[in-house]
Structure formats: structure tokens, C-alpha cells
């Protein structure tokens, strides 16, 4: 059974797409629904579906950026409400797209193309992974991601992180934070002067920290770039982050490997 992931910040669209897919492609199993690109990458890493429907415009990590993290590991269908530039680019690339509001016949065409690609990928002569020219697709995704980025404003990022240390509450300057790591319902904050647990998720912090200074390298790890000494590539498209003057080694997952290349 083929599995699919749907990522869109509109709940009604997710449900409508799931309902139509159940009618047009009964053998397809929608294994997860995500509200943004960050959730999509986390769920993709956990469930590894063969097909991913990605809304282009989503808060935080958009669909184009999520597609870069997924790479050739799945067949990606983009969903867009507008932007003719994006539509034209999709037509020239090795990906499919749906324009909102899409109808059932248009989705049926997409389903047919996906079935053909999946059949080709499982043919004896086919190579591993989706039949996508990754070298040609990467520049396209880079251009689209740049175009979709909102105009530069004056973002207000976190300056302090409030944490309970013993019987006191401490304000930790973000400039001193080395890395953050998810610890079940808490997040471990490690800074120059020590470490503490806070009741805030990695997902929330990722949207509040300055992306010029902090980079998420794993679904459970955010690292401060000034403290990175080197990134060592490992097997199976993974890597490890080594820190300046510290013994800890932080993991880089496959979906975030493209971020590590920018370090």
C-alpha cells in the first residue's frame, strides 16, 4: 500500500484532499497531516511515506524549503493558491502541482501521474528513489524558496530565555546559548554558564530564535552557529556537529542535512 503525507496550514483543505484521494485512489493510505513544513519534515522522517503533498505557502518553514529536506526520498506534489511564476516553474521541473481551488478531475490527473511514477520506480530497470533529476530540481527549489521569502522587516527574536535554575528563575541571554535539545516534554537549554530545562518545545523555540544565529539540524536539536567547530558527514546521509571547546556531538538528520551544508 502506498502511503502519503499532506501538509497544509488550512485544515479544511487537508480534509478535502484526503477525502478526494480516498475516492480516487483507494489503495493510498494518508498516514499523517501536517500544519507546516517543519511538522511535515518531522512526520516524514518518522513515517517515510512515498508521496508528499506540500502547500507552497505555509508559516515558518514553507513547502519549498520542506521539499529540499525531503529531496529524492519521495514523490512531491506542490499545492499553491497563486503565484504564476511558481506554476510555470513547476511545469518545467520534475514535480507536479495543484492550484487551489483544485477540482476532482485535476486531482485525478495527478493521481494518474503519481501511479505511473511509482510503477516506473519499482520496475526492474529503475534506479533507487523517485524518478526526479535532483541536480536540475535543486536550483529550481532554491529560486522558489527565495521568491517565497517574505519581505525583509524588523523581526523581533528572543533576546532572553527564562529558565528555572534551582529555586531561582534565571534570564539566559540567547548570545550565550550553545544549543537546545528536546527532552520529552521539556527542552534542555545549554549555555556557557550551565544548563537548564524549560517548559517550551523545540518547535516553538525554532520560530522565535534568530535564524542567522541558530539552525535546526535535527527534529530535536537546535545549535548556535558561532559554537560550531565542524560538521562531519556520516553514513546514510547523516552528519554530526562538533562544538568549540565542548565534548558533546550533536546529530544532523537526513531531512536537515541541506542546512548543514550552509555552515
C-alpha positions in Angstrom: 0.0 0.0 0.0 1.3 3.4 -1.0 1.4 6.0 1.9 1.1 9.7 1.7 1.6 12.8 3.8 -0.4 16.0 3.4 1.0 19.3 4.6 -1.2 22.5 4.5 -2.0 25.2 7.1 -5.7 25.0 6.2 -7.4 22.2 8.0 -10.4 22.2 5.6 -8.1 21.7 2.6 -6.3 18.9 4.2 -9.5 17.1 4.9 -10.9 17.7 1.4 -7.7 16.5 -0.2 -7.7 13.4 2.0 -11.4 12.7 1.1 -10.8 13.1 -2.6 -7.8 10.9 -2.5 -9.7 8.2 -0.7 -12.2 8.2 -3.6 -9.7 8.4 -6.5 -7.0 6.2 -5.0 -8.5 3.7 -2.5 -5.1 1.9 -2.2 -3.4 5.1 -1.0 -3.1 5.5 2.8 -2.8 9.1 4.2 -0.6 8.3 7.2 -0.2 11.9 8.5 -1.3 15.5 8.1 1.0 18.4 8.9 0.2 22.1 9.5 3.6 23.5 8.3 6.9 22.5 6.7 8.6 21.8 10.0 5.9 19.3 11.0 6.0 17.8 7.6 9.7 17.0 7.8 9.3 15.6 11.3 6.5 13.3 10.2 8.3 12.4 7.0 11.4 11.2 8.9 9.2 9.1 11.2 6.8 7.6 8.7 8.8 7.8 5.3 5.7 8.0 3.0 6.2 7.5 -0.7 4.1 10.6 -1.7 4.0 14.1 -0.1 1.5 16.8 -0.8 3.1 20.2 0.2 1.4 23.6 0.3 3.8 26.1 -1.0 2.8 28.9 1.3 2.9 27.8 5.0 4.1 29.7 8.1 7.6 29.1 9.3 9.2 26.5 7.0 7.4 26.7 3.7 6.7 23.9 1.3 9.6 24.6 -1.0 12.1 24.5 2.0 10.4 21.3 3.2 10.8 19.8 -0.3 14.5 20.5 -0.2 14.7 18.5 3.1 12.8 15.6 1.6 14.9 15.6 -1.7 14.5 12.4 -3.8 13.1 10.3 -1.0 9.5 10.8 -2.1 7.3 12.0 -4.9 6.3 15.6 -4.1 3.2 17.4 -5.3 3.1 21.1 -4.6 -0.2 22.9 -3.8 -0.4 26.7 -4.5 -3.1 29.3 -4.3 -1.4 31.8 -6.6 2.0 32.8 -8.0 2.1 32.2 -11.7 5.9 32.1 -11.5 5.7 29.1 -9.3 3.2 27.3 -11.6 5.4 27.9 -14.7 8.5 26.7 -12.8 6.7 23.5 -11.6 5.7 22.8 -15.2 9.4 22.9 -16.2 10.6 20.8 -13.3 10.2 17.2 -12.4 7.4 17.8 -9.8 3.7 18.1 -10.1 1.4 20.8 -8.7 -2.2 21.6 -7.9 -3.6 25.1 -8.0 -6.2 26.0 -5.3 -9.1 25.5 -5.5 -8.4 22.3 -7.5 -11.2 20.0 -8.7 -11.6 16.3 -8.7 -10.6 15.8 -12.4 -7.4 17.8 -11.9 -6.5 15.7 -8.9 -7.3 12.6 -10.9 -4.6 13.6 -13.4 -2.1 14.0 -10.6 -3.1 10.6 -9.1 -2.5 9.0 -12.5 0.9 10.6 -12.9 1.9 9.5 -9.4 0.8 6.0 -10.1 2.9 5.9 -13.3 6.0 7.3 -11.5 5.6 4.8 -8.7 5.3 1.9 -11.2 8.4 3.2 -13.0 10.3 3.4 -9.8 9.6 -0.2 -8.9 10.4 -1.6 -12.4 13.5 -3.9 -12.6 15.5 -1.3 -14.6 14.6 1.6 -12.4 17.2 3.0 -10.0 16.5 3.8 -6.3 14.2 6.6 -5.3 11.8 8.7 -7.3 12.5 9.4 -10.9 13.5 13.0 -10.3 16.5 14.8 -11.7 17.8 16.1 -8.3 20.6 18.2 -9.9 18.0 20.1 -12.0 15.4 20.3 -9.3 17.7 21.8 -6.6 18.3 25.2 -8.3 14.6 25.4 -9.0 13.7 24.9 -5.4 16.3 27.4 -4.3 14.8 30.1 -6.7 11.3 29.4 -5.5 12.3 29.5 -1.8 13.9 32.9 -2.3 10.9 34.2 -4.1 8.5 33.0 -1.4 10.5 34.5 1.4 8.6 37.4 2.9 10.0 41.0 2.5 12.7 41.9 5.0 11.2 43.5 8.0 12.4 44.1 11.5 11.7 40.7 13.2 11.7 40.6 16.9 13.6 37.5 18.0 14.1 36.1 21.5 16.8 38.0 23.5 16.4 36.1 26.7 15.3 32.6 27.7 13.7 32.3 31.1 14.6 29.1 33.0 14.2 27.8 36.5 17.6 27.0 38.0 17.3 25.6 41.5 15.0 27.8 43.5 15.5 30.8 41.3 14.4 32.0 37.8 17.3 32.9 35.5 17.2 35.0 32.3 19.7 33.4 29.9 21.0 35.7 27.1 20.5 34.0 23.8 24.0 35.1 22.8 25.3 32.6 25.4 23.2 29.7 24.3 25.3 26.9 22.7 22.5 24.5 21.8 18.9 23.4 22.7 17.8 19.8 22.8 14.3 18.3 23.2 13.9 16.2 26.4 10.4 14.7 26.3 8.0 17.5 27.4 10.9 19.9 28.1 13.8 21.5 26.3 17.3 21.4 27.6 19.0 24.8 27.2 22.8 24.6 27.3 24.6 27.9 27.6 28.1 29.0 28.5 27.3 29.0 32.2 25.4 25.7 32.6 22.2 24.1 31.5 18.5 24.1 32.5 15.2 22.6 31.4 12.4 24.8 30.2 8.7 24.1 29.6 8.8 25.1 25.9 9.1 22.9 22.9 11.8 22.9 20.3 9.1 23.6 17.7 8.1 26.8 19.5 11.7 28.0 20.0 12.6 27.4 16.4 10.3 30.1 15.2 11.4 32.6 17.9 15.2 32.4 17.5 17.2 34.4 15.0 17.8 32.1 12.0 21.1 33.9 11.3 22.5 32.6 14.6 20.5 29.4 15.3 20.0 26.4 13.0 17.8 23.4 13.5 19.9 20.3 12.5 17.6 17.6 13.8 13.9 17.4 14.9 15.2 17.6 18.5 18.3 19.8 18.2 18.9 23.5 17.5 22.5 24.7 17.5 24.1 28.2 17.7 26.3 28.7 14.7 29.1 30.6 16.5 29.7 27.5 18.6 30.1 25.1 15.7 33.6 23.9 15.0 33.0 21.4 12.3 30.3 19.2 10.7 31.4 15.6 10.0 29.5 13.7 7.3 28.5 10.1 8.3 26.8 7.1 6.7 23.3 7.1 5.3 23.2 10.9 4.6 23.6 11.9 8.2 26.2 14.0 9.9 27.5 15.1 13.4 28.0 18.7 14.6 31.2 19.2 16.8 31.2 22.2 19.1 34.1 24.6 20.0 35.6 23.7 23.4 32.9 21.1 24.2 32.8 17.3 24.2 29.1 17.0 23.0 28.5 15.8 19.5 25.1 16.7 18.1 23.3 14.7 15.4 22.2 16.0 12.0 19.3 14.1 10.5 18.8 13.4 6.7 16.0 16.0 6.4 18.2 18.8 7.8 21.4 17.8 6.0 20.9 20.5 3.4 21.1 23.1 6.3 24.5 21.7 7.5 26.0 22.3 4.0 25.5 26.0 4.6 27.5 26.0 7.9 
